[in-house]
């Protein structure tokens, strides 16, 4: 009986593996040293990989192959017989060749002179704007995209964990990665079908989503936090490729010659086109670079195939692997078009080989190209907020007909598996915990409680402060949302609250009506550019740790009514009517002002009605969601903000007439591969008489933490101004300098330097109005300071040192400070 069962089992295994070959192992030289970037392919096929920097390889094929071919420049080619199915732990030794002629062998750092690979690379640079879609005035194609998440490094101890008790059925979908050789369990999948249009003459691009299908666990902000990073747009011909908020140097970059070694490794016919094979790898460790190889045509110098694998030493957190494959098809003798793009990222807390993590994978397949059919300009006008419910509810028959690639058995089982998992309480608890950490909210029914990270706070007026808040949440595309909070200070023994409602009346142009009221205690003057966010509260208002005395807080009662509209993509217009009362929250701080020219009457409370008009432009901003609230994919976009405010005396017993004009501009810029420079410019002027409560205050920073656009060596109210101009520069080198320093490079630290300055004035009329006891000082001689910091300490900590550059003789002037910040950044 045992023999019968064994025979049946052997027969089943044979059936499952007969149409698949899996190989893995290590390539060594005669001295036992690993050979990096060796070619490993199945004989008489185009399927293969190159070994990594440790000589290790793994890949697989749906076909049955019997021979493996291993080659590398300067070594004799080896052929290894294979058995059917899995061939693991192969140890292959290459013998150095003795009969090679006219072959230059490159080891270590390759020469920048007399290197045929670099001659080919220069030809690629010359032709990169003449290849592919760039050859045509207009183009159109169909696109299918699949995004998937998988738990990886699944082993027996993992499967037997108590965490999965009652969910053992999910392991029926385990598969093996053809890239890493690791087992994985698919847990999420999203599919979409689109039409893509472009005009190279007008530099226009548009993508129309035709269908989208989700596994059912991608509707929360917590999941979107991770999914958004897989939708990176990149072109291998660009100098820099952006992944996870980092700029990697492309191997086809004009600057690549300085950061990569290139080796002309092979040449052969691919699809009847003679192509060269070039292997590339980093010149230095810890830089944002790749390793891999590409095949390039010998006449058009267009890329036929390329693979990119991020160096394991690259200065990036929480991502152990980034792997990209692109394959181009030959349309005719001179046109090479992208056919398939595959990207895989391995998210993990550790970069150790055995560590468990999650694969994020994106596969893009394009076909049905049409060229030189022009469209009118209005066609390319991007919809501001197009949402068609039918796009997300296509029947299964549609997907069977329109998938460019069929789902494999495990992928097809994800939908069924997740439907079943939704009925398992334990999995729902695990999923909810991940969502809470990602979004900061705890969902109970259709209400989210939070954000949990603002529950506790402290300041000198309220003492210990506790806050409880919530919002309605039916999904990421909610057209209306109500949110609010209540807080209590144990020192002042007062309750505070805020409530806000927003309703998107017209989704197409995002016409949103809003109303809200807030009564709270806050630190005023921590931002030059004002905000009418009724629930907004600065970090400085309730910092757990602060330096110096922090009793200059204000009791605010703010009511706002407004609307906003987005007539063009990424251009918004807002108008708000606000009414506020301001009074000091502390007996040791005053907002007093004179009510008459003789300075005989003093008033302590400000009542003010105001109309505010705002225009904001955020080019290249990308968002997720179609509802009243959206999530930014990243913050590497420019922001231009123009605000005009008018105060009306007498309206609702308001105290002052004035006009306020403010301008804000923030621009991130890549600086030649040496990181990103963030430039922020702000300027503003108040026309008319205003008291301290409405005056512009140069934002200080008395916390121990880094707060953007504040001055680290200033206390609150050190400087005030009714006209000002501020300029900040902050450069993030992203470890480019430390990667060149021995012993430091292994720490993956990141360098930050910055300088900031502000000029301002106060009119004589506003000085005469002041009865607060605060001596108005304006930075007429330009206040400036500079800072230098180290980021990525233990992957979560940044520490800055700041030095004061001017106004050193001010009373109690701080000349040096240390600031820190925490965060999970890639």
C-alpha positions, 0 to 999 in steps of 0.5 A: 500500500505504501508503494502505491501511495508513493507511486501516486504521489510521485506521479502527481509531482511529476505532472506538476513539475514536468512543464517547469524547470527551476535552477539555483546555485552559485558560480565560482572561479578556480580559487573559490571566489564568487563570479559576479555578473556571469551569464546563466541561461538555458541552452538554446533559449533566451531565458536567463539571468546574471549572477549577483555580486555574490555569484548567486543566481536563481530563475525558472521557466515554464518550459522543460530544459535539460542544459544550463549554460554559464559564461563570463568574459575571460572564462571558458563556457560551462554546460551543466546537465539538468534534471527535470523540475528543481535543480537547487544549490548548484556549485559551478566552477568556471575555468579561466580561458587561455585561448581568448583573442582580442578580448579585453577583460575588465575586473573591478573598476573598468577604465573610462578609456578604450572601453568598447562598452562606453562607445556603445553607451555614447551611441545610446545617448545620441539616439535616446530621443529618436527611439521608440515613441519619440519617433512619432508625433502622436501615439496611442496604445492599450495598457494592462497593469497588474499590482500584487502583494505577496508575503515571502520566505514562507517556510514550515515554521512560518506556516505552523505559527499560531498566528495562522491557526484557522487560516491554514487554507491560505497556504494552498496558494504558495508559489516560488519567485523566479527572481529570488527563488523564495517561496511566497504567498499572494495576498493582494492583487489589483488589475487595470486596463487603460488607453494611453495617448500622447503627443510628442509635439505638444508634449501632452500625455493622457491615460484613460482608465477603462477597467479596474479590479481589486482583491477587496483589501485595497480600499483603506488608507492604510493599504494605499499608503504602501500601494502608492509607492509601486506606481512610480513612473520611470523611463530607463533612458532618463538620467535618474529613476525615482523609486520610493522617493529616491533618485537612482542613477539609470545605467543609461544615464549620461552620468552613469559613466561616473558611477557604473562599471561597464563591460561588453560581455556578448553579442548575438541575434535577438529577433533577427537583430544583432545586439550587444550585451553590456553588463554594468555594476556600481563603482562604489557601494551604498550609492543609489545604483543598480546592477544588471545587463542590457541588450542593445541593437547595433544600428539603432542603439535602442534597448532590446532587453534590460534588467536592473537590480538595486544594489543591496548596499544602496542607501534605502530603508525597508526595501531589500530588493528592487528588480526591474525587467523591460522587454522591447518588441521590434515593430519594423527595422527601426522601431523598438517599443516597450512591450513588457515592464516588470517591477518587484520590490521586497519590503522587509525590516532587515536586508538579511537574506533569510529575513521575511518580508512582502513582495510588491510587484507590478507588471505592465503589458502594452500592445495595439500601437497606433501612430500619428493620429493627432487629437485636439488640445481639449482632448488632453485636458486632464479630468480633475476628478473623473470617477466612473463607477462602472469602471470598477464593476466589470464582470469576470467575462470582461477580464477574461477577454481583456487581460493581456496576460492570463493570471497563473493558478495562484494569482487567480486564487487570490480573489477567492482566498481573500473573499474567504479570509474576510470571514476569518476574524483573526485575519481581519484583526491583523489587517485592521492593525496594519491599517491603523499603523498606516493611516493613524485611525481606528475604524469602528463601523463607518467611523474612524477614531483618531488620529491616534498620534495626536492623543497626548500633548503638553504646553505651559498653559494646558499642562498635560492635554488629552485629545479624542477625535474621529471622522466619518469613513465609508471609503476612500471616495467619500463625497462628504465627511464630518470630523471633529475632536474634543480635548481637555487640559489638566492645568487650565481645566478646560474642554476644547473642541473642533468640528468640521463638515465638507461636502463635494457637490460636484465631483468633476471639478471638485466643488467642495463646500465646508463649514466648521468651528473650533474653540481651542488654545494654540500657539500663534505665529508658527507659520508665515503663511496663514491657513483656514483649516478649521481643525488645523493645529500646529505641532508647537501648540502641544509639543511633549518636549519644549525648550524655554517658557511656552506660555504665549498661547492664544485662546481661539474661537474660529468659525469658517464657511467656504468653498473650493473648486479645481477648474483645472488639474492641480489648480485650486481656487478657494474662498472662505469667510471666517470670524474669529475671536482672539484673547490671551490664554495666559496671564503672563501673555497679552494681546492688548491694543489701543483702541484710540489714537490718544492711547487712552483705551485698551482692549484685550480681545480681538473680534475679526471677520475676514474674507480670504481668496486663495489660488494654489497650483501644484504641478505634477502632484499625484493623488489617490482617491476621488473623494472629498479627501485625497492622499498625496502619492509623494511630496516632490512637487512644486507648490505655488500659493497666493492668498488675499485677505480682507478684514471688515470692521463693523461686520459682526462687531469686527474691530479692524479694516485691513488687507493682507497679501501673501505668496508662498513657493516651494520647489524640490529640485534634483541637483545633478545626482547629488540629492534634492534641494528644497527651496522655499520662498515666502513673502507678504504684506499687511495693508492697514492697522492690526494688533498683535493677534493679527500681526505677522509673526516670524515663526520660532521653534521652541520644541526639540524637533525639526519643524519645517519653515520655522527658525530653530534659534528663535523663540515665539514672538522674537520678531514680528512684521507686517511685511516680510520676505523669507527664503529657505534652502535645504539640501538632502544629499541622501548619503552621497557624501558618506558613501565615499567615506570608509567605515561610514558608508556601512551605516547608510547615514544621510547628510542634510545642510540648510540655510534660511533667512528672513527680512521684515519691517513693522509700520509706525502705525502698528507700533502705536497700536501695540499695548501688549507690552511686547517690544516689536522687533522686526528683522530689518537687518535680515535674520539668518541661521544655518544648520547641518544634520545627519539623517537615517540614524537607526533608519528612523532618526534625524539630528540637526545642529543649528547655528545663529548667523545674526542678531547675536546680541539680542537678549537671551539669544540662542546661538546653538540648538539641536533638533531631532525628528523621527519618521519611517522613510525609504 
